[in-house]
């Protein structure tokens, strides 16, 4: 993912998962598997119709079920990595909002409406309860910032890449 190239792993939370990892479809265990080598092998063996040979479908070493991307769906693994990141997130918020009373920008990039309780609603709640928190959502889908946030809620209905490029240009001036 591109975000991983810009920020340290301590600054990133994968509440919706991460396409860089695979998990057992069941899931029968609490392990995530890096998909880098697997994806390379699949790409090298693409058939002319853009399918892959069935024997190359990645499977769980324990139960033989297919491995699937570690992204939120009906089989999403909220295992050790997810719990560690949730704990890190709580510590981060406690340190910056409660202990240091820092200003915090919650930047929501392209989050849809499928699972609002995971990112969107907690962000709104944080901004609503803390005057040092500002919520900014950038998305190409139509939407709006929640009215109860007042001037601490901003919705930008634009392409994320364009907005971030323009922001970088402004910062460099």
Secondary structure, DSSP 8 states (H G I E B T S, - for coil): --HHHHS-GGG---TTEEEEEEEESS--SS--EE-HHHHHHHHHTB-TTS-B-GGGS-B-TTT--BEEEEESSTT----HHHHHHHHHHHHHHIIIIIIS---EEEEEES--STTTTTTHHHHHHHHHH-TTEEEEEE-SS-----GGGGGGEEEE-S-HHHHHHHHHHHHH-
